[in-house]
Amino acid sequence: MICDDVADDSFLLQTILQAEPCQIEIVDSGAAVLAFLETTSNLPDLLILDVMMPKIDGFEVVRRLRESVKFQFIPILLVTGLNEEDVMNEDNIKIDGIIHKPCDPDTVIAKVRVILD
């Protein structure tokens, strides 16, 4: 699953990941991620989540997922222009990796493969 409020960024990630054998679901907000997860019977194997989004940002989505018994084990890759230190200084942020913007296709694929393998 890809969540980014910028359609071009979602499209780029989708294009990169189409080289891999995977099914991709795209949503455009933190609220949409939470709503999708509450209504689906097929949880994603990975959530690629933008940090800077209006209303419910990526950090808040991570906090809510990690507090949930049902969703706490979904691997999360954050997509951000922030540096790694700023991300790690956020309270209660337990993620599986960071993808820095602008996204490097080889890095994205490598990080996804590590998590899914």
The 8 nearest C-alpha neighbors of each residue, nearest first, counted from 0:
[[1, 24, 46, 23, 25, 43, 47, 45],
 [2, 0, 47, 25, 46, 48, 24, 26],
 [3, 1, 48, 26, 27, 25, 49, 47],
 [2, 4, 27, 49, 5, 9, 28, 48],
 [3, 5, 27, 28, 52, 6, 2, 49],
 [6, 4, 3, 8, 7, 9, 27, 52],
 [5, 7, 9, 8, 10, 4, 3, 27],
 [8, 6, 10, 9, 5, 11, 12, 3],
 [9, 7, 11, 10, 5, 6, 12, 3],
 [10, 8, 6, 12, 11, 7, 3, 13],
 [9, 11, 13, 7, 8, 12, 14, 6],
 [12, 10, 14, 8, 13, 9, 7, 15],
 [13, 11, 15, 9, 14, 10, 16, 8],
 [12, 14, 10, 16, 11, 15, 17, 9],
 [13, 15, 11, 17, 12, 16, 10, 18],
 [16, 14, 12, 13, 17, 104, 11, 18],
 [15, 17, 13, 18, 19, 14, 12, 108],
 [18, 16, 19, 14, 15, 13, 20, 21],
 [17, 19, 16, 15, 20, 14, 21, 108],
 [20, 18, 17, 16, 21, 108, 15, 112],
 [21, 19, 18, 17, 22, 16, 23, 112],
 [22, 20, 19, 23, 17, 16, 18, 44],
 [21, 23, 24, 20, 17, 0, 19, 16],
 [24, 22, 0, 21, 25, 13, 1, 16],
 [23, 25, 0, 1, 26, 22, 43, 2],
 [26, 24, 1, 0, 2, 23, 27, 9],
 [25, 27, 2, 31, 28, 1, 32, 3],
 [26, 28, 4, 3, 2, 31, 25, 29],
 [29, 27, 31, 30, 4, 26, 2, 3],
 [28, 30, 55, 32, 31, 60, 56, 57],
 [29, 31, 33, 28, 32, 34, 55, 60],
 [30, 32, 34, 28, 29, 33, 35, 26],
 [33, 31, 29, 35, 30, 34, 36, 26],
 [32, 34, 30, 36, 31, 35, 37, 29],
 [35, 33, 31, 37, 36, 32, 30, 38],
 [36, 34, 32, 38, 37, 33, 31, 39],
 [35, 37, 33, 39, 38, 34, 32, 42],
 [38, 36, 34, 35, 39, 33, 40, 32],
 [37, 39, 35, 36, 34, 40, 33, 41],
 [40, 38, 41, 36, 37, 35, 42, 34],
 [39, 41, 42, 38, 36, 37, 43, 35],
 [42, 40, 39, 43, 36, 44, 38, 35],
 [41, 43, 40, 44, 36, 39, 73, 70],
 [44, 42, 45, 0, 41, 46, 73, 36],
 [43, 45, 73, 42, 74, 46, 115, 0],
 [46, 44, 74, 43, 75, 73, 0, 47],
 [45, 47, 75, 0, 48, 1, 74, 76],
 [48, 46, 1, 76, 77, 75, 0, 2],
 [47, 49, 77, 2, 78, 46, 1, 76],
 [48, 50, 78, 3, 57, 77, 51, 2],
 [51, 49, 57, 79, 56, 78, 52, 58],
 [52, 50, 56, 49, 57, 53, 79, 4],
 [51, 53, 56, 4, 50, 55, 54, 28],
 [52, 54, 55, 56, 51, 28, 4, 29],
 [55, 53, 56, 52, 29, 30, 28, 59],
 [56, 54, 29, 53, 59, 30, 52, 57],
 [57, 55, 52, 59, 58, 51, 50, 29],
 [56, 58, 50, 60, 59, 49, 48, 61],
 [57, 59, 61, 60, 56, 50, 62, 92],
 [58, 60, 62, 61, 57, 56, 55, 63],
 [59, 61, 57, 63, 58, 62, 29, 64],
 [62, 60, 58, 64, 59, 63, 65, 57],
 [63, 61, 59, 65, 60, 64, 66, 91],
 [64, 62, 66, 60, 61, 65, 59, 67],
 [65, 63, 61, 71, 67, 70, 66, 62],
 [64, 66, 71, 62, 67, 63, 61, 70],
 [67, 65, 63, 64, 62, 71, 68, 70],
 [68, 66, 64, 70, 69, 71, 65, 63],
 [67, 69, 71, 70, 66, 65, 72, 64],
 [68, 70, 67, 71, 72, 64, 66, 73],
 [71, 69, 64, 67, 72, 68, 73, 65],
 [72, 70, 65, 64, 67, 68, 73, 69],
 [71, 73, 70, 74, 65, 69, 68, 64],
 [72, 74, 70, 71, 45, 75, 44, 46],
 [75, 73, 45, 95, 72, 46, 44, 76],
 [76, 74, 46, 94, 95, 47, 45, 77],
 [77, 75, 47, 96, 97, 95, 48, 46],
 [76, 78, 97, 48, 49, 47, 98, 79],
 [79, 77, 49, 98, 48, 99, 97, 50],
 [80, 78, 99, 81, 100, 50, 49, 77],
 [79, 81, 100, 99, 82, 78, 101, 50],
 [82, 80, 79, 85, 83, 86, 99, 84],
 [81, 83, 84, 85, 80, 86, 79, 99],
 [82, 84, 86, 85, 87, 81, 97, 88],
 [83, 85, 87, 86, 82, 88, 81, 89],
 [86, 84, 88, 83, 87, 82, 81, 89],
 [87, 85, 83, 84, 88, 89, 82, 81],
 [86, 88, 84, 89, 85, 83, 92, 90],
 [87, 89, 85, 86, 84, 90, 92, 83],
 [90, 88, 87, 86, 92, 91, 85, 58],
 [89, 91, 92, 88, 87, 62, 58, 93],
 [92, 90, 93, 62, 89, 61, 65, 58],
 [91, 93, 90, 89, 94, 62, 61, 58],
 [94, 92, 91, 95, 61, 65, 62, 75],
 [95, 93, 75, 96, 92, 76, 74, 77],
 [94, 96, 75, 76, 74, 93, 97, 114],
 [95, 97, 76, 94, 77, 98, 75, 110],
 [96, 98, 77, 76, 78, 99, 95, 79],
 [97, 99, 78, 77, 79, 100, 102, 107],
 [98, 100, 79, 80, 78, 102, 101, 97],
 [101, 99, 102, 80, 79, 98, 78, 103],
 [100, 102, 99, 103, 80, 79, 98, 8],
 [103, 101, 100, 99, 104, 98, 107, 106],
 [102, 104, 106, 105, 107, 101, 100, 99],
 [105, 103, 107, 106, 15, 102, 108, 12],
 [106, 104, 108, 107, 103, 109, 15, 110],
 [107, 105, 109, 103, 104, 108, 110, 98],
 [108, 106, 104, 110, 105, 109, 111, 103],
 [107, 109, 111, 105, 106, 110, 112, 104],
 [110, 108, 106, 112, 107, 111, 105, 113],
 [111, 109, 113, 107, 112, 108, 106, 114],
 [110, 112, 108, 114, 113, 109, 115, 107],
 [111, 113, 115, 109, 110, 114, 116, 108],
 [114, 112, 110, 116, 111, 115, 109, 108],
 [113, 115, 111, 112, 116, 110, 74, 95],
 [114, 116, 112, 113, 111, 44, 45, 110],
 [115, 113, 112, 114, 111, 110, 109, 44]]
